[in-house]
Amino acid sequence: MNSMLLLIPLGIILAGGAMWAFFWSVNNGQFDDLDSPAHSILFDDDGDMIPEESRIKAEKTAPPEEDSHTDQDRKND
């Protein structure tokens, strides 16, 4: 019986602390955006890991971009 006098207030204090932590996290925006972290794994952010020689080589071997204007369009401009 004496242990109940200790465990009930201790349980109430722990439940109050958990409720405070939950409301604090909600007010500080911890649950605002739940989708972006799941999608961020799909983005390729390892550009700085590519050696400099490979980047230059890839830029030189890339096909030239096609110009959307034809000669007729240039004459009309």
N, C-alpha and C positions, 0 to 999 in steps of 0.2 A: 504493500500500500504506500509506503514511503517513496518508492521509486516512481509511482504515478505522479506524485507531487512535483517531481523533477522533470519527468518526461513530457507531461502535458504542456507546461510553459515553454520547454525547449522546442517542442514541435510547433507551437504557435509562433515562436520567434523565427524558426527556420522557414515556415510557410510565409511569414511576413517578409523575410529577406528575399525569398524567391519571387514574391509578387513585386517587391520594389525593383529587383533586378530586371524583371520582365517589362514593367512600365518605363523604366529608365532606358532600356534598349529600344523600345518603340518610339519614345520621344526623341532619341538621338538618331533615328533613321536607320537602324540596323535591319529592318524588315522592308525597306522601301523598294528595293530593286532585287528581286529574287531570280530573274531570268538572265541578266547580263553575265554573271559569273559562269553560268552553264554554257553560254555561247562563246565566251572569250577563248575557250580552248581551241576553237575552230580557226581563229585568226592567226596568220603567220607573222610572228614578230621576231624572227631570227635573222633579220637582214644584217645585223652587225656581226653575226657569226660566220658569214660568208667571207672567204679571203678576198683581199683587194684585187688580186690577179684574176680571179674568177668573175668578179663583177665587171671588170673592164672588158674581159673577153666576151662576156655575155652581151654587153652593150654593143660591141663591134660586130658581132655575128647576128644581131637582131635584124629582121627584115625591115626595110624602110617603110615608114608609114605612107599609106596611099593618100593622095590629095583628093578631096571630095569635089574640087572644082575642075571642070573640064576647060579646054581652051575656049570654047564658046562662052562659058560663064565668065571667064576673065575678060573677054572682049566686051561683054555687056556691063561689067562693073565700072 
